[in-house]
Amino acid sequence: MSLMDRWTSGEREAPEPLEGNVVATVVTGTLVWLLLLLVQLPFYGWFADHGHTWWLWTCAAGAALGCVGIWYVRARDKAIKRAQGD
């Protein structure tokens, strides 16, 4: 039996999912992206001169997607709480 067969043969049970404060985790990640964007903004000229403006756009995309993530995980938590209350 190869190593891959051992991991894919279904002989092991899946571990329980880790549940934590998902909202806090996503908010923290979003704030990190936003902070990185704000720290880099004063140096926009340098980034533009050296062809590195994608760094700023990456941080902006991370912050924007993080906002979507915050909305999603808050809605998920509300749905879970509603389902447990029924």
Protein Blocks (a to p, Z undefined) as FASTA:
>chain_A
ZZklmmmnopaccdddddddfklmmmmmmmmmmmmmmmmmmmmmmmmmnopmmmmmmmmm
mmmmmmmmmmmmmmmmmmmmmmmmZZ
